[in-house]
Amino acid sequence: MKFRDDFRIGGPGDLSGFPKDPYILLSYVNTELRDRNLTLDGLCIEFDADRGAIERTLEDIGYVYDPNTDQFKPDPDGREPSC
């Protein structure tokens, strides 16, 4: 499987300090959101991360952000992951 690489370029506002594997990124982001009691916007501000890059990467594996629970969950529309 090949996933998007657009978050691998270093610099402020990207995901250079985050796990590169999308499934590990999913676990990492959901854990940080839960443990730090943050929203996705709050997490991106705290880590100077690109929200769009996180969302695109996790959408590629079939997960979307649920603002009601502040977690990434399987896409309720059932879109297939783009590999």
N, C-alpha and C positions, 0 to 999 in steps of 0.2 A: 504494500500500500504506500502511496505517496501523498503526503499532506502538504499544505501550503507552507512556504518558507518565508513569507513576507514579514514575519516578526523576528527574524534572526539577525537583522542589521542592528548594530549597537547604537546607543545614543539615548538622550532623554526622551521620554514618551513612548518608548518601544517596549519590548518584552525581553530584553537581553538578560535580565536577572532572573527570569522565570524558566521553569522546565521546558525543554524543547519538545518532548514527546507530548502530543495532545491529550492523551489519557492521564498522564501524570500531571499535566497542567490543570486538567479538570479537577482532579483530587486536591491539588495544591490550592487552587483558587477557592473552591468550595470550603476547604478547611480554614483558609484565612478569613473568608467572609463570615463563617460561623464563629471562629474563635475570637476574632476582633470585633464582632458585632457591627460589621460594616455593610454598606451598600456597595454595589459595583463601582459607582462613581467615587465613593469614599476610598475604596481600595486603590483605584487608579490614581487618585490624588496622593495617597500615602506612599505608594510605590513608584510614582511618576511613570505609570504604565499607560499604554494606548488601549483604551476601552474597545475600539473597533477591532484591533488586532486580536484581543482576547475573544471577542464575540465571533469573529470570522473563523478563528482556529477551532473553537468549540462547536460552532455550527457545522463545520466540516465533518465532525464525528457524530452529528445528530443531537447536539445539546443546545438549549437556548436558556437565556437568563430569565428567571421568574422573579420579578420585583416584589411579589407578595411574600416570598420566603427568603429572598436574597440568596438564592442558590441557582446553579445551572442544573437543569433537569432535562430528561429526554424530550425532544420536540413533540408537543402534543398533536401537531399536524402530521406526524409520522413521516416527515421528509427523510429520504435516504441520505446517509452520509456521502459526501463527495470525496472519493478516494483517488 
